[in-house]
Amino acid sequence: MSNAGPALPAGAGFMSRLGHRFNDPGLLSQALTHRSAADPRRGMLDSNERLEFLGDRVLALVMAEWLSERFPTEREGAMGKRLSVLVAAETLAKVGEAIGLPAALRIPPAEGRTGLRGRATVIADATEALIGALYLDGGLDPARRFIRAEWPGFLEADPTPPMSAKSRLQEHTLGRAEGLPAYRTVSASGPSHQPLFVVAVRAGGREAQGQGDSKRAAEQAAAEAWLSALDNTAS
């Protein structure tokens, strides 16, 4: 189903962590191909972006199924909080690091020297793409096996539903009748495959800024900065 070329050489450890032998090695190659290494003559369709889109949905489905089994007495809201953290870019990047994904990524040498291979969002996107590739190659079972093999530590890390910085900030302001936090993009710079966003959040009469390589990451950083300032004031 993929025209991304032959699969990239990958270490035995990396392949064993996937737990699947690909019938179509081109899918694995595509999952490991960053946009910067894609062919512009093919509209960049040989990059891992389409597989990332699919993998995001597969991960959410498998995780929702797993959470329903693991926490049979929790209400939807609590499971939703768990889900948002388990499928977040930060968690995906940690999984990708753990399985040795950065070393297997297809990135041009020049981009490798800029640190692109180690960027959390790049690793997170490729992890989602791997899940998408596993699903296309073998159906839901290999995707489910991979997810359930790599996520237990995150699933069991906190007996109470975790919350992202944005969710914590929202609960703080709503609990004080201060309305919803307002986020705005201050700036967006850098090339499309290596952007830098600066986002400001205003809540409760105060403003804080954060930056990240995606708008979502910058919003989370801004919320963290706002909450950190609150903690410092309280102490």
NORRA-V23373 format. One record per pair of residues at least 6 apart in sequence whose ideal C-beta (glycine too) atoms are under 7 Angstrom apart, sorted by sequence separation. I is the first residue (numbers start at 1). J is the second residue. If there is no record, write none. Layout:
i->I j->J
i->I j->J
This chain:
i->22 j->28
i->38 j->44
i->85 j->91
i->96 j->102
i->116 j->122
i->173 j->179
i->190 j->196
i->201 j->207
i->212 j->218
i->39 j->46
i->173 j->180
i->188 j->195
i->189 j->196
i->200 j->207
i->201 j->208
i->211 j->218
i->38 j->46
i->71 j->79
i->134 j->142
i->135 j->143
i->173 j->181
i->210 j->218
i->35 j->44
i->38 j->47
i->107 j->116
i->134 j->143
i->188 j->197
i->200 j->209
i->212 j->221
i->107 j->117
i->170 j->180
i->199 j->209
i->211 j->221
i->170 j->181
i->187 j->198
i->198 j->209
i->199 j->210
i->210 j->221
i->35 j->47
i->67 j->79
i->105 j->117
i->131 j->143
i->134 j->146
i->169 j->181
i->185 j->197
i->186 j->198
i->210 j->222
i->33 j->46
i->34 j->47
i->186 j->199
i->198 j->211
i->209 j->222
i->33 j->47
i->34 j->48
i->35 j->49
i->185 j->199
i->186 j->200
i->197 j->211
i->208 j->222
i->210 j->224
i->7 j->22
i->33 j->48
i->67 j->82
i->102 j->117
i->131 j->146
i->184 j->199
i->196 j->211
i->197 j->212
i->210 j->225
i->30 j->46
i->32 j->48
i->67 j->83
i->102 j->118
i->131 j->147
i->183 j->199
i->184 j->200
i->199 j->215
i->209 j->225
i->31 j->48
i->196 j->213
i->197 j->214
i->208 j->225
i->7 j->25
i->30 j->48
i->183 j->201
i->195 j->213
i->197 j->215
i->201 j->219
i->208 j->226
i->6 j->25
i->7 j->26
i->64 j->83
i->182 j->201
i->199 j->218
i->31 j->51
i->63 j->83
i->181 j->201
i->182 j->202
i->198 j->218
i->199 j->219
i->206 j->226
i->5 j->26
i->7 j->28
i->8 j->29
i->30 j->51
i->102 j->123
i->105 j->126
i->181 j->202
i->197 j->218
i->201 j->222
i->208 j->229
i->2 j->24
i->4 j->26
i->7 j->29
i->101 j->123
i->181 j->203
i->200 j->222
i->201 j->223
i->1 j->24
i->3 j->26
i->6 j->29
i->63 j->86
i->186 j->209
i->199 j->222
i->203 j->226
i->206 j->229
i->2 j->26
i->5 j->29
i->8 j->32
i->63 j->87
i->2 j->27
i->4 j->29
i->101 j->126
i->178 j->203
i->201 j->226
i->1 j->27
i->4 j->30
i->97 j->123
i->101 j->127
i->178 j->204
i->60 j->87
i->93 j->120
i->96 j->123
i->2 j->30
i->59 j->87
i->96 j->124
i->176 j->204
i->4 j->33
i->90 j->120
i->93 j->123
i->96 j->126
i->173 j->203
i->185 j->215
i->89 j->120
i->93 j->124
i->96 j->127
i->173 j->204
i->89 j->121
i->92 j->124
i->95 j->127
i->169 j->203
i->89 j->124
i->92 j->127
i->92 j->128
i->183 j->219
i->183 j->222
i->4 j->46
i->3 j->46
i->99 j->150
i->98 j->150
i->166 j->219
i->166 j->220
i->169 j->223
i->95 j->150
i->165 j->220
i->164 j->220
i->166 j->223
i->169 j->226
i->165 j->223
i->169 j->227
i->165 j->224
i->168 j->227
i->165 j->227
i->91 j->154
i->86 j->151
i->86 j->154
i->37 j->106
i->59 j->128
i->86 j->155
i->37 j->107
i->34 j->105
i->36 j->107
i->37 j->108
i->32 j->104
i->34 j->106
i->36 j->108
i->56 j->128
i->59 j->131
i->32 j->105
i->33 j->106
i->34 j->107
i->52 j->125
i->55 j->128
i->58 j->131
i->32 j->106
i->55 j->129
i->58 j->132
i->36 j->111
i->55 j->130
i->52 j->128
i->55 j->131
i->88 j->164
i->48 j->125
i->52 j->129
i->55 j->132
i->58 j->135
i->85 j->162
i->48 j->126
i->51 j->129
i->54 j->132
i->116 j->194
i->82 j->161
i->85 j->164
i->36 j->116
i->52 j->132
i->81 j->161
i->82 j->162
i->84 j->164
i->114 j->194
i->48 j->129
i->51 j->132
i->54 j->135
i->62 j->143
i->81 j->162
i->17 j->99
i->51 j->133
i->62 j->144
i->66 j->148
i->81 j->163
i->78 j->161
i->63 j->147
i->14 j->99
i->58 j->143
i->62 j->147
i->70 j->155
i->14 j->100
i->81 j->167
i->13 j->100
i->34 j->122
i->59 j->147
i->11 j->100
i->14 j->104
i->121 j->213
i->121 j->214
i->10 j->104
i->32 j->126
i->119 j->213
i->31 j->126
i->8 j->104
i->121 j->217
i->8 j->106
i->31 j->129
i->31 j->130
i->31 j->132
i->31 j->133
i->30 j->133
i->28 j->133
i->27 j->133
i->27 j->136
i->27 j->137
i->18 j->130
i->24 j->137
i->20 j->134
i->23 j->137
i->22 j->137
i->20 j->138
i->20 j->142
i->19 j->142
i->19 j->145
i->19 j->146
i->18 j->146
i->89 j->217
i->19 j->149
i->1 j->136
i->36 j->193
i->35 j->193
i->34 j->193
